[in-house]
C-alpha cells in the first residue's frame, strides 16, 4: 500500500485563525504547491497526508485547528514526538512517497526522513506527475 505525503505550509486560511474551528488539511492549507499536491492525489484517487510541524501526520480526513509553528522553532522534544507520530501513523504503508521542492526542503523534514525507522520505504519526489493512480 502506498501513500503520498508532503510537508505543511505557513500559508493557511486566515478566516480560521481565531475561529477555533477544526477542518481537514485541504481546507486549512492554502499554499499553491500544497493544494496542487492534494488535487493531483485526489485526481489519481491516491492516499495522501500532510506532515504538520504542530500535529505530525495528518491524513485527508483528520481535522485540526489553525496553528502557527515554524519548523525552525521545533524543539528537540517536539521533534522526538513528531518522529514517533510519523513512524506510528505511516507504519501500515509499504511505500511512502514524500513530495518536496529540493531547493526549499527544510532540514527538519530531511532529519525526520533520515531518522525514521521507515526510511527504507520513503522515496523523495518533486514532480506531481509522478503521483500514480491507485489501483
N, C-alpha and C positions, 0 to 999 in steps of 0.2 A: 504494500500500500504506500502511495506517495502523497506528500504534502508539499505545497509551496508556501514559503514564508518570506516576509521582508520585515525590516525594522520600521518602527513608528516614525512619525514626523512631528516637528514643532507646530506645524500648521494644523489647527483644529477648528471646528465650527464654533465661532465666538459666541453664538447665541446660547451655547450650552455652558459657558464659563461659570456663571453664578447660579445656574438653574438647579444644580444637584441631580438633574435627570440622568438616568443611565441609558446608554444607547450602544448599539453594535458598532464595531470598528469602522464599517463602511459609512456610518453616519457621523462618527466622531472626527476622523481624519479628513483633511481637505487638500493635502499636497497633491499636485498633479501626478507625479510619478507613482505615488502610493495608490491613488484612485485608478490609474491606468493598470497597475498590477492587479488590483481587485477585479476590475472589469474584465481583464483578459482571463483570469481564473474562472470567473462566472461564465464567460462565453464558452470556455472549454469544459465546463462542468467539473473543474478540478478543486480538490480540497485546498483551502488556504488558511493562513493565520498571519497575525501581525505580532512582532515582538515589541512589547512596550517596556520602556525604561522604568516605568512605575509598577506595572502589573505582571510583567512576564508575557508568556504566550497567550494571545487572545485568538480564539477560534472565531469563525464568522458569526456564530450565534451568541457569543459571550457579550454581556452588557457591562459597561463601566461608565464612571463619571468622568467629566472633563478633568484634566490634570496638567500640571506643568512640571516636567522633570527633564532637565538637560542631562545627556549621557555623561558630560564632564563632571556632574555633581553626584554620580552614583558612588556611594561609599563601598568599601571592601565588604562590609557585612551585607549591604544591599545586593552587591554583585553575587555573593555566595547564594543568597536566597533566589535571585533571578536565575542563576546557573542550575540550581536544584529544580526550579519550576520548569525550565527549558527541557532538561533531561526527562523529568517525570511526564510532562504533558506530551512530549514528542516520542516517547518510548514505543508506542504502538506502530510507528511508521518505519518501513524498511528503507525508504528514500526520503530525504529531507532536502529540498531544493531551496537555497537561500538566494533570493533576488537582491542585488545590490548594485550600486554605482561604484566601480573600483576607485574612481578619483575622489569620492566623498564617503568612503566607508570608515566609520568611526572605529577607533581602536577597541572600544568596549565590545563591539559586535565581533571583531576579529578574535579578541581574547575569549569571548564566550564560545565561539566555534572551536577554537584550538583547545580549550579546556573541557569541552563537552565529552561525556562518556559515549556519545553518539557520533563523534566526529568522523568515523569511517562511513557513516551513512549520509553525511552532509556534502552537497555539491553546490558550489557557488555558481551563479549565472547572472548575466547582466542584460539579457535581451528578452523582453516579454514574449517574443515569438517562439521562445524555447518552451513555453508552457504548453503541455500536451493535453489533448482531450482525454478525459477519464474514460476508461473502457467499461 
